């Protein structure tokens, strides 16, 4: 019955692992830092791309031919 001895070994080793773990000193570790760094780089790249796309947009609209104009040809002020 090798399965029973493995189970017995695990049940005896788990309390030792729990004693070594200090719950006040648990940190995210390297994996947490890597995930945070990847997310930060992705946000930076998205903001850079958004800025590039926003700068390429022209917000000037052509004059509406049906809009009323002044005698000089300028658009009439809105009322």
FENSUL-V449695 format. One record per residue. RES is the residue in one small letter. PSI is psi in radians with two decimals (none if undefined). Layout:
BEGIN
RES,PSI ; RES,PSI
END
This chain:
BEGIN
x,1.30 ; x,-0.47 ; x,-0.67 ; x,-0.65 ; x,-0.61 ; x,-0.69 ; x,-0.72 ; x,-0.70 ; x,-0.71 ; x,-0.72 ; x,-0.46 ; x,-0.49 ; x,-0.43 ; x,-0.77 ; x,-0.58 ; x,-0.71 ; x,-0.64 ; x,-0.56 ; x,-0.58 ; x,-0.41 ; x,2.04 ; x,1.95 ; x,-0.28 ; x,-0.20 ; x,0.34 ; x,2.26 ; x,2.86 ; x,-0.45 ; x,-2.90 ; x,-0.70 ; x,-0.73 ; x,-0.71 ; x,-0.74 ; x,-0.76 ; x,-0.77 ; x,-0.74 ; x,-0.71 ; x,-0.74 ; x,-0.70 ; x,-0.74 ; x,-0.66 ; x,-0.72 ; x,-0.73 ; x,-0.77 ; x,-0.71 ; x,-0.70 ; x,-0.68 ; x,-0.74 ; x,-0.74 ; x,-0.73 ; x,-0.72 ; x,-0.73 ; x,-0.67 ; x,-0.61 ; x,-0.40 ; x,-0.13 ; x,2.34 ; x,2.14 ; x,0.03 ; x,2.18 ; x,2.52 ; x,2.69 ; x,2.46 ; x,2.09 ; x,-0.40 ; x,-0.09 ; x,2.53 ; x,2.51 ; x,2.82 ; x,2.96 ; x,-0.44 ; x,-0.13 ; x,0.00 ; x,2.68 ; x,2.48 ; x,2.53 ; x,2.53 ; x,2.54 ; x,none
END
